[in-house]
């Protein structure tokens, strides 16, 4: 069984709730071993869509723009 807790709350608040859930699960007597808590904090993500025609009309190079934005997810149109 797996539960995924997703929230905009602070990480500490989410972890405290996960700990409460773990304690309640163990108190239920339905588990032979303590449920594991595996914390994964997702990083905010952004997506940039680059208009190729606009890039060309400005005399810019799409490759250089992509290079300048290294590390970002870039989708071209």
Secondary structure, DSSP 4 states (H G I P E B T S, - for coil): -------SS-HHHHHHHHHHHHHHHHHTT--SSPPP-----PPP--EEEE-HHHHHHTT--HHHHHHHTTTSEEEE-
